[in-house]
Amino acid sequence: DRGYLPNGRLVPRTAPNALVTDPEEVAERAARMATERTVVAVDGSVIPCPVESICLHGDNPGAVRAAELVRATLIDAGVTLTPFA
């Protein structure tokens, strides 16, 4: 649910496009990160994004819906979900 710069860093929270607030887009991005190991940066470029976990922030109005969609989308994509140990 965060924007990425072309260099792979997160967009600063004070900048435009820092947060992705559409729950469906959040879910699509999470699935892409988990299955393709890439993310689309704010300039449209596709950058490598090797992930071991996915963090969702709860400080926006769509957070609960985003979490529900992320879980469902990951499961539909064949990603095995496991709790942190």
PyMOL Python script that loads the backbone (N, CA, C, O; Angstrom):
from pymol import cmd

cmd.read_pdbstr("""\
ATOM      1  N   ASP A   1       0.810  -1.211   0.000  1.00  0.00           N
ATOM      2  CA  ASP A   1       0.000   0.000   0.000  1.00  0.00           C
ATOM      3  C   ASP A   1       0.847   1.266   0.000  1.00  0.00           C
ATOM      4  O   ASP A   1       0.380   2.341   0.375  1.00  0.00           O
ATOM      5  N   ARG A   2       2.105   1.121  -0.428  1.00  0.00           N
ATOM      6  CA  ARG A   2       3.002   2.270  -0.533  1.00  0.00           C
ATOM      7  C   ARG A   2       3.476   2.420  -1.966  1.00  0.00           C
ATOM      8  O   ARG A   2       3.581   1.446  -2.711  1.00  0.00           O
ATOM      9  N   GLY A   3       3.760   3.669  -2.337  1.00  0.00           N
ATOM     10  CA  GLY A   3       4.333   3.942  -3.640  1.00  0.00           C
ATOM     11  C   GLY A   3       5.825   3.700  -3.614  1.00  0.00           C
ATOM     12  O   GLY A   3       6.476   3.883  -2.586  1.00  0.00           O
ATOM     13  N   TYR A   4       6.364   3.289  -4.746  1.00  0.00           N
ATOM     14  CA  TYR A   4       7.797   3.039  -4.880  1.00  0.00           C
ATOM     15  C   TYR A   4       8.402   3.977  -5.910  1.00  0.00           C
ATOM     16  O   TYR A   4       7.786   4.289  -6.929  1.00  0.00           O
ATOM     17  N   LEU A   5       9.615   4.417  -5.627  1.00  0.00           N
ATOM     18  CA  LEU A   5      10.382   5.216  -6.564  1.00  0.00           C
ATOM     19  C   LEU A   5      11.096   4.282  -7.543  1.00  0.00           C
ATOM     20  O   LEU A   5      11.247   3.097  -7.248  1.00  0.00           O
ATOM     21  N   PRO A   6      11.533   4.778  -8.684  1.00  0.00           N
ATOM     22  CA  PRO A   6      12.232   3.928  -9.651  1.00  0.00           C
ATOM     23  C   PRO A   6      13.509   3.272  -9.099  1.00  0.00           C
ATOM     24  O   PRO A   6      13.961   2.258  -9.630  1.00  0.00           O
ATOM     25  N   ASN A   7      14.084   3.845  -8.041  1.00  0.00           N
ATOM     26  CA  ASN A   7      15.289   3.260  -7.448  1.00  0.00           C
ATOM     27  C   ASN A   7      14.965   2.185  -6.409  1.00  0.00           C
ATOM     28  O   ASN A   7      15.874   1.646  -5.778  1.00  0.00           O
ATOM     29  N   GLY A   8      13.671   1.866  -6.223  1.00  0.00           N
ATOM     30  CA  GLY A   8      13.269   0.816  -5.293  1.00  0.00           C
ATOM     31  C   GLY A   8      12.947   1.295  -3.891  1.00  0.00           C
ATOM     32  O   GLY A   8      12.473   0.514  -3.066  1.00  0.00           O
ATOM     33  N   ARG A   9      13.191   2.547  -3.611  1.00  0.00           N
ATOM     34  CA  ARG A   9      12.860   3.085  -2.287  1.00  0.00           C
ATOM     35  C   ARG A   9      11.386   3.480  -2.233  1.00  0.00           C
ATOM     36  O   ARG A   9      10.747   3.691  -3.264  1.00  0.00           O
ATOM     37  N   LEU A  10      10.865   3.575  -1.028  1.00  0.00           N
ATOM     38  CA  LEU A  10       9.487   4.021  -0.852  1.00  0.00           C
ATOM     39  C   LEU A  10       9.377   5.513  -1.129  1.00  0.00           C
ATOM     40  O   LEU A  10      10.296   6.275  -0.829  1.00  0.00           O
ATOM     41  N   VAL A  11       8.261   5.925  -1.695  1.00  0.00           N
ATOM     42  CA  VAL A  11       7.981   7.349  -1.871  1.00  0.00           C
ATOM     43  C   VAL A  11       7.816   7.938  -0.466  1.00  0.00           C
ATOM     44  O   VAL A  11       7.066   7.386   0.339  1.00  0.00           O
ATOM     45  N   PRO A  12       8.493   9.036  -0.157  1.00  0.00           N
ATOM     46  CA  PRO A  12       8.318   9.645   1.168  1.00  0.00           C
ATOM     47  C   PRO A  12       6.844   9.964   1.441  1.00  0.00           C
ATOM     48  O   PRO A  12       6.118  10.380   0.539  1.00  0.00           O
ATOM     49  N   ARG A  13       6.420   9.772   2.653  1.00  0.00           N
ATOM     50  CA  ARG A  13       5.013   9.994   3.009  1.00  0.00           C
ATOM     51  C   ARG A  13       4.567  11.431   2.772  1.00  0.00           C
ATOM     52  O   ARG A  13       3.370  11.694   2.656  1.00  0.00           O
ATOM     53  N   THR A  14       5.494  12.345   2.699  1.00  0.00           N
ATOM     54  CA  THR A  14       5.143  13.754   2.469  1.00  0.00           C
ATOM     55  C   THR A  14       4.955  14.074   0.987  1.00  0.00           C
ATOM     56  O   THR A  14       4.546  15.181   0.638  1.00  0.00           O
ATOM     57  N   ALA A  15       5.252  13.116   0.122  1.00  0.00           N
ATOM     58  CA  ALA A  15       5.183  13.343  -1.324  1.00  0.00           C
ATOM     59  C   ALA A  15       3.896  12.763  -1.912  1.00  0.00           C
ATOM     60  O   ALA A  15       3.293  11.862  -1.330  1.00  0.00           O
ATOM     61  N   PRO A  16       3.477  13.288  -3.073  1.00  0.00           N
ATOM     62  CA  PRO A  16       2.327  12.691  -3.766  1.00  0.00           C
ATOM     63  C   PRO A  16       2.621  11.233  -4.118  1.00  0.00           C
ATOM     64  O   PRO A  16       3.773  10.861  -4.344  1.00  0.00           O
ATOM     65  N   ASN A  17       1.588  10.426  -4.160  1.00  0.00           N
ATOM     66  CA  ASN A  17       1.686   9.004  -4.514  1.00  0.00           C
ATOM     67  C   ASN A  17       2.408   8.160  -3.468  1.00  0.00           C
ATOM     68  O   ASN A  17       2.843   7.048  -3.766  1.00  0.00           O
ATOM     69  N   ALA A  18       2.541   8.674  -2.254  1.00  0.00           N
ATOM     70  CA  ALA A  18       3.196   7.902  -1.198  1.00  0.00           C
ATOM     71  C   ALA A  18       2.350   6.700  -0.792  1.00  0.00           C
ATOM     72  O   ALA A  18       2.883   5.634  -0.484  1.00  0.00           O
ATOM     73  N   LEU A  19       1.033   6.875  -0.794  1.00  0.00           N
ATOM     74  CA  LEU A  19       0.134   5.799  -0.380  1.00  0.00           C
ATOM     75  C   LEU A  19      -0.732   5.337  -1.545  1.00  0.00           C
ATOM     76  O   LEU A  19      -1.193   6.145  -2.351  1.00  0.00           O
ATOM     77  N   VAL A  20      -0.942   4.042  -1.620  1.00  0.00           N
ATOM     78  CA  VAL A  20      -1.903   3.473  -2.560  1.00  0.00           C
ATOM     79  C   VAL A  20      -3.145   3.200  -1.725  1.00  0.00           C
ATOM     80  O   VAL A  20      -3.107   2.384  -0.804  1.00  0.00           O
ATOM     81  N   THR A  21      -4.231   3.868  -2.033  1.00  0.00           N
ATOM     82  CA  THR A  21      -5.419   3.784  -1.173  1.00  0.00           C
ATOM     83  C   THR A  21      -6.543   2.928  -1.738  1.00  0.00           C
ATOM     84  O   THR A  21      -7.474   2.581  -1.011  1.00  0.00           O
ATOM     85  N   ASP A  22      -6.475   2.579  -3.030  1.00  0.00           N
ATOM     86  CA  ASP A  22      -7.510   1.744  -3.621  1.00  0.00           C
ATOM     87  C   ASP A  22      -7.266   0.285  -3.215  1.00  0.00           C
ATOM     88  O   ASP A  22      -6.242  -0.285  -3.593  1.00  0.00           O
ATOM     89  N   PRO A  23      -8.184  -0.336  -2.451  1.00  0.00           N
ATOM     90  CA  PRO A  23      -7.966  -1.704  -1.979  1.00  0.00           C
ATOM     91  C   PRO A  23      -7.696  -2.709  -3.099  1.00  0.00           C
ATOM     92  O   PRO A  23      -6.889  -3.623  -2.922  1.00  0.00           O
ATOM     93  N   GLU A  24      -8.347  -2.558  -4.231  1.00  0.00           N
ATOM     94  CA  GLU A  24      -8.112  -3.493  -5.337  1.00  0.00           C
ATOM     95  C   GLU A  24      -6.704  -3.338  -5.901  1.00  0.00           C
ATOM     96  O   GLU A  24      -6.051  -4.328  -6.233  1.00  0.00           O
ATOM     97  N   GLU A  25      -6.241  -2.107  -6.007  1.00  0.00           N
ATOM     98  CA  GLU A  25      -4.869  -1.882  -6.478  1.00  0.00           C
ATOM     99  C   GLU A  25      -3.853  -2.405  -5.471  1.00  0.00           C
ATOM    100  O   GLU A  25      -2.827  -2.966  -5.855  1.00  0.00           O
ATOM    101  N   VAL A  26      -4.132  -2.226  -4.199  1.00  0.00           N
ATOM    102  CA  VAL A  26      -3.241  -2.741  -3.160  1.00  0.00           C
ATOM    103  C   VAL A  26      -3.122  -4.258  -3.305  1.00  0.00           C
ATOM    104  O   VAL A  26      -2.019  -4.801  -3.248  1.00  0.00           O
ATOM    105  N   ALA A  27      -4.245  -4.940  -3.489  1.00  0.00           N
ATOM    106  CA  ALA A  27      -4.243  -6.398  -3.624  1.00  0.00           C
ATOM    107  C   ALA A  27      -3.488  -6.847  -4.872  1.00  0.00           C
ATOM    108  O   ALA A  27      -2.712  -7.802  -4.823  1.00  0.00           O
ATOM    109  N   GLU A  28      -3.713  -6.166  -5.977  1.00  0.00           N
ATOM    110  CA  GLU A  28      -3.006  -6.509  -7.221  1.00  0.00           C
ATOM    111  C   GLU A  28      -1.498  -6.334  -7.057  1.00  0.00           C
ATOM    112  O   GLU A  28      -0.716  -7.174  -7.501  1.00  0.00           O
ATOM    113  N   ARG A  29      -1.101  -5.244  -6.420  1.00  0.00           N
ATOM    114  CA  ARG A  29       0.327  -4.982  -6.217  1.00  0.00           C
ATOM    115  C   ARG A  29       0.948  -6.027  -5.298  1.00  0.00           C
ATOM    116  O   ARG A  29       2.065  -6.480  -5.545  1.00  0.00           O
ATOM    117  N   ALA A  30       0.243  -6.412  -4.251  1.00  0.00           N
ATOM    118  CA  ALA A  30       0.764  -7.423  -3.330  1.00  0.00           C
ATOM    119  C   ALA A  30       0.948  -8.759  -4.046  1.00  0.00           C
ATOM    120  O   ALA A  30       1.962  -9.432  -3.860  1.00  0.00           O
ATOM    121  N   ALA A  31      -0.027  -9.140  -4.861  1.00  0.00           N
ATOM    122  CA  ALA A  31       0.085 -10.406  -5.594  1.00  0.00           C
ATOM    123  C   ALA A  31       1.253 -10.356  -6.570  1.00  0.00           C
ATOM    124  O   ALA A  31       1.989 -11.333  -6.708  1.00  0.00           O
ATOM    125  N   ARG A  32       1.427  -9.230  -7.244  1.00  0.00           N
ATOM    126  CA  ARG A  32       2.550  -9.096  -8.177  1.00  0.00           C
ATOM    127  C   ARG A  32       3.879  -9.212  -7.440  1.00  0.00           C
ATOM    128  O   ARG A  32       4.803  -9.875  -7.910  1.00  0.00           O
ATOM    129  N   MET A  33       3.965  -8.567  -6.291  1.00  0.00           N
ATOM    130  CA  MET A  33       5.195  -8.631  -5.505  1.00  0.00           C
ATOM    131  C   MET A  33       5.495 -10.071  -5.083  1.00  0.00           C
ATOM    132  O   MET A  33       6.642 -10.515  -5.134  1.00  0.00           O
ATOM    133  N   ALA A  34       4.458 -10.792  -4.666  1.00  0.00           N
ATOM    134  CA  ALA A  34       4.646 -12.155  -4.167  1.00  0.00           C
ATOM    135  C   ALA A  34       4.924 -13.156  -5.281  1.00  0.00           C
ATOM    136  O   ALA A  34       5.678 -14.107  -5.072  1.00  0.00           O
ATOM    137  N   THR A  35       4.340 -12.967  -6.447  1.00  0.00           N
ATOM    138  CA  THR A  35       4.480 -13.961  -7.510  1.00  0.00           C
ATOM    139  C   THR A  35       5.536 -13.613  -8.553  1.00  0.00           C
ATOM    140  O   THR A  35       6.249 -14.493  -9.035  1.00  0.00           O
ATOM    141  N   GLU A  36       5.636 -12.335  -8.900  1.00  0.00           N
ATOM    142  CA  GLU A  36       6.586 -11.919  -9.934  1.00  0.00           C
ATOM    143  C   GLU A  36       7.838 -11.265  -9.355  1.00  0.00           C
ATOM    144  O   GLU A  36       8.830 -11.067 -10.057  1.00  0.00           O
ATOM    145  N   ARG A  37       7.779 -10.937  -8.080  1.00  0.00           N
ATOM    146  CA  ARG A  37       8.888 -10.256  -7.401  1.00  0.00           C
ATOM    147  C   ARG A  37       9.217  -8.916  -8.049  1.00  0.00           C
ATOM    148  O   ARG A  37      10.380  -8.525  -8.142  1.00  0.00           O
ATOM    149  N   THR A  38       8.161  -8.211  -8.501  1.00  0.00           N
ATOM    150  CA  THR A  38       8.325  -6.883  -9.081  1.00  0.00           C
ATOM    151  C   THR A  38       7.231  -5.965  -8.560  1.00  0.00           C
ATOM    152  O   THR A  38       6.227  -6.410  -8.004  1.00  0.00           O
ATOM    153  N   VAL A  39       7.454  -4.659  -8.759  1.00  0.00           N
ATOM    154  CA  VAL A  39       6.462  -3.655  -8.412  1.00  0.00           C
ATOM    155  C   VAL A  39       6.532  -2.557  -9.472  1.00  0.00           C
ATOM    156  O   VAL A  39       7.591  -2.298 -10.044  1.00  0.00           O
ATOM    157  N   VAL A  40       5.402  -1.922  -9.722  1.00  0.00           N
ATOM    158  CA  VAL A  40       5.368  -0.806 -10.659  1.00  0.00           C
ATOM    159  C   VAL A  40       5.634   0.476  -9.871  1.00  0.00           C
ATOM    160  O   VAL A  40       4.899   0.817  -8.945  1.00  0.00           O
ATOM    161  N   ALA A  41       6.697   1.174 -10.257  1.00  0.00           N
ATOM    162  CA  ALA A  41       7.068   2.419  -9.588  1.00  0.00           C
ATOM    163  C   ALA A  41       6.127   3.539 -10.008  1.00  0.00           C
ATOM    164  O   ALA A  41       5.350   3.387 -10.950  1.00  0.00           O
ATOM    165  N   VAL A  42       6.202   4.660  -9.305  1.00  0.00           N
ATOM    166  CA  VAL A  42       5.315   5.793  -9.575  1.00  0.00           C
ATOM    167  C   VAL A  42       5.486   6.367 -10.979  1.00  0.00           C
ATOM    168  O   VAL A  42       4.587   7.042 -11.480  1.00  0.00           O
ATOM    169  N   ASP A  43       6.628   6.110 -11.621  1.00  0.00           N
ATOM    170  CA  ASP A  43       6.834   6.593 -12.993  1.00  0.00           C
ATOM    171  C   ASP A  43       6.411   5.567 -14.038  1.00  0.00           C
ATOM    172  O   ASP A  43       6.566   5.799 -15.237  1.00  0.00           O
ATOM    173  N   GLY A  44       5.870   4.417 -13.581  1.00  0.00           N
ATOM    174  CA  GLY A  44       5.409   3.374 -14.493  1.00  0.00           C
ATOM    175  C   GLY A  44       6.435   2.303 -14.794  1.00  0.00           C
ATOM    176  O   GLY A  44       6.106   1.295 -15.420  1.00  0.00           O
ATOM    177  N   SER A  45       7.667   2.497 -14.365  1.00  0.00           N
ATOM    178  CA  SER A  45       8.686   1.474 -14.610  1.00  0.00           C
ATOM    179  C   SER A  45       8.443   0.270 -13.692  1.00  0.00           C
ATOM    180  O   SER A  45       7.901   0.399 -12.595  1.00  0.00           O
ATOM    181  N   VAL A  46       8.857  -0.890 -14.172  1.00  0.00           N
ATOM    182  CA  VAL A  46       8.744  -2.125 -13.390  1.00  0.00           C
ATOM    183  C   VAL A  46      10.107  -2.407 -12.796  1.00  0.00           C
ATOM    184  O   VAL A  46      11.105  -2.496 -13.510  1.00  0.00           O
ATOM    185  N   ILE A  47      10.139  -2.549 -11.478  1.00  0.00           N
ATOM    186  CA  ILE A  47      11.411  -2.738 -10.797  1.00  0.00           C
ATOM    187  C   ILE A  47      11.387  -4.031  -9.986  1.00  0.00           C
ATOM    188  O   ILE A  47      10.330  -4.465  -9.530  1.00  0.00           O
ATOM    189  N   PRO A  48      12.553  -4.639  -9.811  1.00  0.00           N
ATOM    190  CA  PRO A  48      12.621  -5.843  -8.979  1.00  0.00           C
ATOM    191  C   PRO A  48      12.222  -5.515  -7.542  1.00  0.00           C
ATOM    192  O   PRO A  48      12.547  -4.449  -7.020  1.00  0.00           O
ATOM    193  N   CYS A  49      11.526  -6.433  -6.927  1.00  0.00           N
ATOM    194  CA  CYS A  49      11.085  -6.216  -5.543  1.00  0.00           C
ATOM    195  C   CYS A  49      11.015  -7.577  -4.836  1.00  0.00           C
ATOM    196  O   CYS A  49       9.926  -8.098  -4.595  1.00  0.00           O
ATOM    197  N   PRO A  50      12.178  -8.146  -4.505  1.00  0.00           N
ATOM    198  CA  PRO A  50      12.159  -9.429  -3.807  1.00  0.00           C
ATOM    199  C   PRO A  50      11.574  -9.245  -2.407  1.00  0.00           C
ATOM    200  O   PRO A  50      12.051  -8.412  -1.636  1.00  0.00           O
ATOM    201  N   VAL A  51      10.568 -10.002  -2.089  1.00  0.00           N
ATOM    202  CA  VAL A  51       9.888  -9.849  -0.803  1.00  0.00           C
ATOM    203  C   VAL A  51       9.898 -11.155  -0.015  1.00  0.00           C
ATOM    204  O   VAL A  51       9.908 -12.245  -0.586  1.00  0.00           O
ATOM    205  N   GLU A  52       9.894 -11.021   1.291  1.00  0.00           N
ATOM    206  CA  GLU A  52       9.731 -12.157   2.188  1.00  0.00           C
ATOM    207  C   GLU A  52       8.455 -12.010   3.001  1.00  0.00           C
ATOM    208  O   GLU A  52       7.941 -12.983   3.553  1.00  0.00           O
ATOM    209  N   SER A  53       7.951 -10.782   3.067  1.00  0.00           N
ATOM    210  CA  SER A  53       6.706 -10.525   3.790  1.00  0.00           C
ATOM    211  C   SER A  53       6.044  -9.299   3.174  1.00  0.00           C
ATOM    212  O   SER A  53       6.680  -8.515   2.469  1.00  0.00           O
ATOM    213  N   ILE A  54       4.770  -9.154   3.452  1.00  0.00           N
ATOM    214  CA  ILE A  54       4.016  -8.006   2.958  1.00  0.00           C
ATOM    215  C   ILE A  54       3.387  -7.311   4.157  1.00  0.00           C
ATOM    216  O   ILE A  54       2.718  -7.941   4.976  1.00  0.00           O
ATOM    217  N   CYS A  55       3.613  -6.007   4.247  1.00  0.00           N
ATOM    218  CA  CYS A  55       3.078  -5.203   5.334  1.00  0.00           C
ATOM    219  C   CYS A  55       1.968  -4.318   4.793  1.00  0.00           C
ATOM    220  O   CYS A  55       2.132  -3.665   3.763  1.00  0.00           O
ATOM    221  N   LEU A  56       0.852  -4.298   5.479  1.00  0.00           N
ATOM    222  CA  LEU A  56      -0.239  -3.378   5.157  1.00  0.00           C
ATOM    223  C   LEU A  56      -0.367  -2.397   6.302  1.00  0.00           C
ATOM    224  O   LEU A  56      -0.273  -2.773   7.470  1.00  0.00           O
ATOM    225  N   HIS A  57      -0.581  -1.147   5.961  1.00  0.00           N
ATOM    226  CA  HIS A  57      -0.742  -0.111   6.970  1.00  0.00           C
ATOM    227  C   HIS A  57      -2.223   0.061   7.289  1.00  0.00           C
ATOM    228  O   HIS A  57      -3.065  -0.001   6.393  1.00  0.00           O
ATOM    229  N   GLY A  58      -2.535   0.272   8.533  1.00  0.00           N
ATOM    230  CA  GLY A  58      -3.917   0.400   8.960  1.00  0.00           C
ATOM    231  C   GLY A  58      -4.381   1.831   9.140  1.00  0.00           C
ATOM    232  O   GLY A  58      -5.415   2.073   9.763  1.00  0.00           O
ATOM    233  N   ASP A  59      -3.629   2.786   8.602  1.00  0.00           N
ATOM    234  CA  ASP A  59      -3.957   4.183   8.857  1.00  0.00           C
ATOM    235  C   ASP A  59      -4.680   4.859   7.698  1.00  0.00           C
ATOM    236  O   ASP A  59      -4.547   6.068   7.505  1.00  0.00           O
ATOM    237  N   ASN A  60      -5.440   4.096   6.931  1.00  0.00           N
ATOM    238  CA  ASN A  60      -6.286   4.717   5.920  1.00  0.00           C
ATOM    239  C   ASN A  60      -7.659   4.051   5.941  1.00  0.00           C
ATOM    240  O   ASN A  60      -7.780   2.913   6.394  1.00  0.00           O
ATOM    241  N   PRO A  61      -8.672   4.726   5.470  1.00  0.00           N
ATOM    242  CA  PRO A  61     -10.044   4.216   5.590  1.00  0.00           C
ATOM    243  C   PRO A  61     -10.289   2.874   4.899  1.00  0.00           C
ATOM    244  O   PRO A  61     -11.194   2.143   5.303  1.00  0.00           O
ATOM    245  N   GLY A  62      -9.518   2.530   3.879  1.00  0.00           N
ATOM    246  CA  GLY A  62      -9.730   1.269   3.167  1.00  0.00           C
ATOM    247  C   GLY A  62      -8.868   0.126   3.647  1.00  0.00           C
ATOM    248  O   GLY A  62      -8.782  -0.899   2.971  1.00  0.00           O
ATOM    249  N   ALA A  63      -8.224   0.268   4.797  1.00  0.00           N
ATOM    250  CA  ALA A  63      -7.247  -0.719   5.258  1.00  0.00           C
ATOM    251  C   ALA A  63      -7.849  -2.111   5.472  1.00  0.00           C
ATOM    252  O   ALA A  63      -7.251  -3.108   5.067  1.00  0.00           O
ATOM    253  N   VAL A  64      -9.000  -2.187   6.090  1.00  0.00           N
ATOM    254  CA  VAL A  64      -9.594  -3.502   6.362  1.00  0.00           C
ATOM    255  C   VAL A  64      -9.980  -4.180   5.055  1.00  0.00           C
ATOM    256  O   VAL A  64      -9.699  -5.363   4.864  1.00  0.00           O
ATOM    257  N   ARG A  65     -10.615  -3.446   4.163  1.00  0.00           N
ATOM    258  CA  ARG A  65     -10.994  -4.012   2.868  1.00  0.00           C
ATOM    259  C   ARG A  65      -9.751  -4.420   2.081  1.00  0.00           C
ATOM    260  O   ARG A  65      -9.746  -5.469   1.437  1.00  0.00           O
ATOM    261  N   ALA A  66      -8.700  -3.608   2.127  1.00  0.00           N
ATOM    262  CA  ALA A  66      -7.458  -3.948   1.436  1.00  0.00           C
ATOM    263  C   ALA A  66      -6.882  -5.252   1.981  1.00  0.00           C
ATOM    264  O   ALA A  66      -6.447  -6.107   1.210  1.00  0.00           O
ATOM    265  N   ALA A  67      -6.876  -5.407   3.295  1.00  0.00           N
ATOM    266  CA  ALA A  67      -6.351  -6.634   3.904  1.00  0.00           C
ATOM    267  C   ALA A  67      -7.157  -7.852   3.456  1.00  0.00           C
ATOM    268  O   ALA A  67      -6.586  -8.899   3.149  1.00  0.00           O
ATOM    269  N   GLU A  68      -8.468  -7.717   3.419  1.00  0.00           N
ATOM    270  CA  GLU A  68      -9.315  -8.825   2.959  1.00  0.00           C
ATOM    271  C   GLU A  68      -8.998  -9.196   1.515  1.00  0.00           C
ATOM    272  O   GLU A  68      -8.863 -10.373   1.180  1.00  0.00           O
ATOM    273  N   LEU A  69      -8.882  -8.182   0.669  1.00  0.00           N
ATOM    274  CA  LEU A  69      -8.597  -8.435  -0.745  1.00  0.00           C
ATOM    275  C   LEU A  69      -7.185  -8.972  -0.960  1.00  0.00           C
ATOM    276  O   LEU A  69      -6.981  -9.844  -1.805  1.00  0.00           O
ATOM    277  N   VAL A  70      -6.220  -8.472  -0.219  1.00  0.00           N
ATOM    278  CA  VAL A  70      -4.850  -8.973  -0.347  1.00  0.00           C
ATOM    279  C   VAL A  70      -4.821 -10.460  -0.008  1.00  0.00           C
ATOM    280  O   VAL A  70      -4.238 -11.254  -0.746  1.00  0.00           O
ATOM    281  N   ARG A  71      -5.434 -10.831   1.081  1.00  0.00           N
ATOM    282  CA  ARG A  71      -5.451 -12.246   1.476  1.00  0.00           C
ATOM    283  C   ARG A  71      -6.090 -13.106   0.392  1.00  0.00           C
ATOM    284  O   ARG A  71      -5.520 -14.118  -0.015  1.00  0.00           O
ATOM    285  N   ALA A  72      -7.259 -12.713  -0.072  1.00  0.00           N
ATOM    286  CA  ALA A  72      -7.969 -13.489  -1.089  1.00  0.00           C
ATOM    287  C   ALA A  72      -7.178 -13.557  -2.392  1.00  0.00           C
ATOM    288  O   ALA A  72      -7.100 -14.613  -3.019  1.00  0.00           O
ATOM    289  N   THR A  73      -6.595 -12.438  -2.795  1.00  0.00           N
ATOM    290  CA  THR A  73      -5.843 -12.401  -4.047  1.00  0.00           C
ATOM    291  C   THR A  73      -4.583 -13.252  -3.963  1.00  0.00           C
ATOM    292  O   THR A  73      -4.240 -13.944  -4.922  1.00  0.00           O
ATOM    293  N   LEU A  74      -3.897 -13.208  -2.840  1.00  0.00           N
ATOM    294  CA  LEU A  74      -2.707 -14.042  -2.668  1.00  0.00           C
ATOM    295  C   LEU A  74      -3.063 -15.519  -2.699  1.00  0.00           C
ATOM    296  O   LEU A  74      -2.372 -16.314  -3.336  1.00  0.00           O
ATOM    297  N   ILE A  75      -4.129 -15.885  -2.019  1.00  0.00           N
ATOM    298  CA  ILE A  75      -4.555 -17.289  -2.019  1.00  0.00           C
ATOM    299  C   ILE A  75      -4.941 -17.711  -3.436  1.00  0.00           C
ATOM    300  O   ILE A  75      -4.561 -18.793  -3.884  1.00  0.00           O
ATOM    301  N   ASP A  76      -5.687 -16.873  -4.138  1.00  0.00           N
ATOM    302  CA  ASP A  76      -6.069 -17.185  -5.522  1.00  0.00           C
ATOM    303  C   ASP A  76      -4.849 -17.334  -6.427  1.00  0.00           C
ATOM    304  O   ASP A  76      -4.887 -18.097  -7.392  1.00  0.00           O
ATOM    305  N   ALA A  77      -3.775 -16.619  -6.129  1.00  0.00           N
ATOM    306  CA  ALA A  77      -2.553 -16.682  -6.924  1.00  0.00           C
ATOM    307  C   ALA A  77      -1.674 -17.874  -6.542  1.00  0.00           C
ATOM    308  O   ALA A  77      -0.614 -18.083  -7.132  1.00  0.00           O
ATOM    309  N   GLY A  78      -2.115 -18.650  -5.557  1.00  0.00           N
ATOM    310  CA  GLY A  78      -1.365 -19.821  -5.151  1.00  0.00           C
ATOM    311  C   GLY A  78      -0.253 -19.550  -4.146  1.00  0.00           C
ATOM    312  O   GLY A  78       0.617 -20.396  -3.939  1.00  0.00           O
ATOM    313  N   VAL A  79      -0.275 -18.392  -3.530  1.00  0.00           N
ATOM    314  CA  VAL A  79       0.737 -18.041  -2.529  1.00  0.00           C
ATOM    315  C   VAL A  79       0.356 -18.686  -1.199  1.00  0.00           C
ATOM    316  O   VAL A  79      -0.785 -18.573  -0.750  1.00  0.00           O
ATOM    317  N   THR A  80       1.310 -19.358  -0.575  1.00  0.00           N
ATOM    318  CA  THR A  80       1.077 -19.962   0.733  1.00  0.00           C
ATOM    319  C   THR A  80       1.267 -18.898   1.805  1.00  0.00           C
ATOM    320  O   THR A  80       2.327 -18.279   1.897  1.00  0.00           O
ATOM    321  N   LEU A  81       0.242 -18.693   2.607  1.00  0.00           N
ATOM    322  CA  LEU A  81       0.313 -17.712   3.692  1.00  0.00           C
ATOM    323  C   LEU A  81       0.723 -18.405   4.977  1.00  0.00           C
ATOM    324  O   LEU A  81       0.184 -19.455   5.328  1.00  0.00           O
ATOM    325  N   THR A  82       1.678 -17.811   5.676  1.00  0.00           N
ATOM    326  CA  THR A  82       2.134 -18.379   6.944  1.00  0.00           C
ATOM    327  C   THR A  82       2.299 -17.255   7.952  1.00  0.00           C
ATOM    328  O   THR A  82       2.627 -16.127   7.584  1.00  0.00           O
ATOM    329  N   PRO A  83       2.071 -17.563   9.228  1.00  0.00           N
ATOM    330  CA  PRO A  83       2.277 -16.540  10.265  1.00  0.00           C
ATOM    331  C   PRO A  83       3.768 -16.335  10.528  1.00  0.00           C
ATOM    332  O   PRO A  83       4.587 -17.211  10.248  1.00  0.00           O
ATOM    333  N   PHE A  84       4.103 -15.177  11.062  1.00  0.00           N
ATOM    334  CA  PHE A  84       5.475 -14.955  11.488  1.00  0.00           C
ATOM    335  C   PHE A  84       5.769 -15.856  12.664  1.00  0.00           C
ATOM    336  O   PHE A  84       4.898 -16.109  13.497  1.00  0.00           O
ATOM    337  N   ALA A  85       6.981 -16.335  12.731  1.00  0.00           N
ATOM    338  CA  ALA A  85       7.371 -17.232  13.838  1.00  0.00           C
ATOM    339  C   ALA A  85       7.997 -16.449  14.954  1.00  0.00           C
ATOM    340  O   ALA A  85       8.388 -17.026  15.969  1.00  0.00           O
TER     341      ALA A  85
END
""", "prot")
cmd.dss("prot")
cmd.show_as("cartoon", "prot")
cmd.util.cbc("prot")
cmd.orient("prot")
